[in-house]
Amino acid sequence: MKALFGAIVLLLVVIAGLGFYRGWFHLSTNSTEQKSSATITVDKDKIQADEGKVKEKVGEFEQKAK
């Protein structure tokens, strides 16, 4: 059970790192004297565009494999 939890956490960290690297997620902060806030923005259009590119590459790979 401990190994499964560790694997899930590692997978989430990899996805988050890839997401920030690819520009899927953006982190912005705002602070005043009394309060600080952080906002994470998800760029769904960028994710869908990258998903389309991956599907195209997989299709090309399947054609070459046949």
Z-matrix of the N, CA and C atoms (Angstrom, degrees):
N
C 1 1.458
C 2 1.528 1 110.51
N 3 1.328 2 114.38 1 -39.12
C 4 1.461 3 119.58 2 179.76
C 5 1.535 4 111.14 3 -64.53
N 6 1.320 5 115.95 4 -39.17
C 7 1.461 6 120.19 5 179.50
C 8 1.527 7 110.75 6 -67.84
N 9 1.323 8 117.49 7 -39.14
C 10 1.462 9 121.30 8 178.13
C 11 1.527 10 110.54 9 -62.87
N 12 1.314 11 116.97 10 -44.42
C 13 1.462 12 121.03 11 178.09
C 14 1.527 13 110.75 12 -61.80
N 15 1.327 14 116.58 13 -42.37
C 16 1.457 15 120.94 14 178.20
C 17 1.518 16 111.84 15 -62.93
N 18 1.329 17 116.40 16 -39.70
C 19 1.460 18 120.46 17 179.16
C 20 1.528 19 111.19 18 -66.43
N 21 1.326 20 116.71 19 -39.93
C 22 1.468 21 120.69 20 178.55
C 23 1.518 22 110.80 21 -64.76
N 24 1.323 23 116.62 22 -43.91
C 25 1.471 24 120.45 23 178.90
C 26 1.529 25 110.05 24 -63.04
N 27 1.323 26 117.17 25 -43.23
C 28 1.465 27 120.86 26 178.73
C 29 1.528 28 110.89 27 -61.86
N 30 1.326 29 117.31 28 -42.08
C 31 1.460 30 121.41 29 177.92
C 32 1.530 31 111.25 30 -61.52
N 33 1.319 32 117.38 31 -42.61
C 34 1.466 33 121.00 32 178.71
C 35 1.528 34 111.61 33 -64.51
N 36 1.320 35 116.73 34 -39.21
C 37 1.467 36 120.70 35 178.65
C 38 1.530 37 110.35 36 -65.60
N 39 1.325 38 116.91 37 -40.97
C 40 1.470 39 120.86 38 179.03
C 41 1.528 40 110.20 39 -65.11
N 42 1.332 41 117.37 40 -43.73
C 43 1.463 42 120.79 41 178.96
C 44 1.527 43 110.82 42 -63.29
N 45 1.329 44 117.03 43 -42.72
C 46 1.469 45 120.04 44 179.02
C 47 1.524 46 110.90 45 -64.17
N 48 1.327 47 117.30 46 -43.67
C 49 1.461 48 120.66 47 178.67
C 50 1.516 49 111.80 48 -62.37
N 51 1.325 50 116.46 49 -44.97
C 52 1.462 51 120.79 50 177.72
C 53 1.524 52 110.75 51 -63.44
N 54 1.332 53 116.48 52 -40.50
C 55 1.463 54 120.80 53 179.76
C 56 1.519 55 112.62 54 -62.12
N 57 1.324 56 117.26 55 -42.95
C 58 1.464 57 119.82 56 178.18
C 59 1.524 58 110.60 57 -69.26
N 60 1.324 59 117.11 58 -37.98
C 61 1.460 60 120.83 59 179.52
C 62 1.532 61 111.23 60 -65.34
N 63 1.337 62 117.29 61 -43.18
C 64 1.464 63 122.22 62 -178.46
C 65 1.522 64 113.07 63 -79.69
N 66 1.321 65 118.36 64 -8.70
C 67 1.457 66 121.21 65 178.69
C 68 1.517 67 113.96 66 87.54
N 69 1.347 68 116.63 67 16.52
C 70 1.467 69 119.97 68 178.48
C 71 1.522 70 110.94 69 -74.63
N 72 1.324 71 116.76 70 -31.53
C 73 1.462 72 122.32 71 -177.90
C 74 1.522 73 109.12 72 -121.26
N 75 1.326 74 115.55 73 144.75
C 76 1.460 75 121.57 74 175.82
C 77 1.522 76 108.01 75 -131.90
N 78 1.309 77 115.94 76 138.10
C 79 1.453 78 121.91 77 179.20
C 80 1.521 79 108.36 78 -112.88
N 81 1.324 80 115.97 79 126.99
C 82 1.465 81 119.82 80 176.42
C 83 1.530 82 108.42 81 -129.11
N 84 1.328 83 114.73 82 146.46
C 85 1.459 84 120.18 83 -179.52
C 86 1.517 85 109.69 84 -123.32
N 87 1.300 86 114.18 85 153.70
C 88 1.452 87 121.88 86 177.87
C 89 1.524 88 106.70 87 -143.02
N 90 1.315 89 116.97 88 131.17
C 91 1.455 90 118.35 89 -179.98
C 92 1.519 91 110.40 90 -139.58
N 93 1.298 92 114.36 91 143.42
C 94 1.455 93 122.94 92 172.67
C 95 1.520 94 106.97 93 -120.16
N 96 1.306 95 117.17 94 -172.83
C 97 1.459 96 119.61 95 -179.33
C 98 1.527 97 111.77 96 -63.43
N 99 1.314 98 117.37 97 -35.03
C 100 1.454 99 121.65 98 -173.01
C 101 1.532 100 113.75 99 -102.86
N 102 1.328 101 117.21 100 -28.38
C 103 1.462 102 120.03 101 -172.06
C 104 1.523 103 111.43 102 -133.41
N 105 1.327 104 114.30 103 150.14
C 106 1.465 105 121.64 104 172.61
C 107 1.514 106 107.84 105 -128.25
N 108 1.331 107 115.55 106 146.81
C 109 1.458 108 119.24 107 177.44
C 110 1.514 109 109.21 108 -142.72
N 111 1.328 110 115.07 109 152.20
C 112 1.456 111 122.02 110 176.95
C 113 1.520 112 107.51 111 -130.11
N 114 1.318 113 115.50 112 141.27
C 115 1.459 114 121.26 113 -179.39
C 116 1.521 115 109.09 114 -129.00
N 117 1.328 116 115.84 115 132.13
C 118 1.457 117 121.26 116 174.04
C 119 1.521 118 107.42 117 -106.51
N 120 1.331 119 116.15 118 125.88
C 121 1.459 120 122.41 119 179.58
C 122 1.522 121 109.02 120 -109.85
N 123 1.323 122 116.59 121 134.69
C 124 1.456 123 122.33 122 178.71
C 125 1.521 124 108.55 123 -106.13
N 126 1.329 125 116.81 124 124.81
C 127 1.463 126 123.14 125 178.90
C 128 1.532 127 108.56 126 -94.30
N 129 1.325 128 116.25 127 89.80
C 130 1.464 129 121.73 128 -176.03
C 131 1.526 130 111.91 129 -64.40
N 132 1.323 131 117.37 130 -34.42
C 133 1.466 132 120.35 131 179.09
C 134 1.523 133 111.30 132 -63.61
N 135 1.327 134 116.83 133 -41.17
C 136 1.464 135 121.65 134 179.05
C 137 1.530 136 110.03 135 -65.56
N 138 1.325 137 117.01 136 -40.33
C 139 1.465 138 120.99 137 178.69
C 140 1.524 139 110.06 138 -62.88
N 141 1.336 140 117.21 139 -45.02
C 142 1.463 141 120.99 140 -179.47
C 143 1.528 142 111.47 141 -66.06
N 144 1.328 143 116.90 142 -37.25
C 145 1.469 144 119.86 143 178.02
C 146 1.527 145 110.24 144 -64.42
N 147 1.322 146 117.12 145 -43.95
C 148 1.458 147 120.61 146 178.80
C 149 1.531 148 110.89 147 -66.90
N 150 1.322 149 117.15 148 -35.63
C 151 1.464 150 121.08 149 177.35
C 152 1.531 151 110.14 150 -62.83
N 153 1.320 152 116.69 151 -41.69
C 154 1.462 153 120.95 152 177.64
C 155 1.518 154 111.95 153 -62.47
N 156 1.329 155 116.84 154 -41.16
C 157 1.461 156 120.91 155 178.05
C 158 1.520 157 111.31 156 -62.52
N 159 1.336 158 116.08 157 -41.31
C 160 1.468 159 120.03 158 179.34
C 161 1.521 160 110.38 159 -64.80
N 162 1.330 161 117.26 160 -41.76
C 163 1.465 162 120.40 161 179.30
C 164 1.527 163 110.71 162 -62.64
N 165 1.324 164 117.62 163 -39.28
C 166 1.463 165 121.19 164 177.75
C 167 1.526 166 110.93 165 -63.10
N 168 1.329 167 116.32 166 -44.91
C 169 1.467 168 120.74 167 -179.55
C 170 1.524 169 111.05 168 -64.10
N 171 1.345 170 117.03 169 -40.66
C 172 1.458 171 120.57 170 178.34
C 173 1.528 172 109.96 171 -64.68
N 174 1.337 173 117.52 172 -40.26
C 175 1.459 174 120.94 173 177.17
C 176 1.516 175 111.90 174 -62.15
N 177 1.322 176 117.18 175 -41.69
C 178 1.453 177 121.34 176 177.88
C 179 1.528 178 110.32 177 -64.09
N 180 1.310 179 117.27 178 -41.12
C 181 1.452 180 122.35 179 -179.94
C 182 1.532 181 110.16 180 -65.27
N 183 1.322 182 117.13 181 -39.76
C 184 1.465 183 120.10 182 177.79
C 185 1.524 184 111.01 183 -63.43
N 186 1.331 185 116.60 184 -40.37
C 187 1.465 186 120.29 185 179.80
C 188 1.521 187 110.93 186 -64.22
N 189 1.321 188 117.25 187 -40.32
C 190 1.457 189 121.20 188 178.16
C 191 1.522 190 111.25 189 -67.29
N 192 1.337 191 116.85 190 -35.02
C 193 1.460 192 120.92 191 -178.91
C 194 1.521 193 111.56 192 -69.70
N 195 1.319 194 117.25 193 -29.81
C 196 1.470 195 120.00 194 179.49
C 197 1.497 196 109.12 195 -78.94
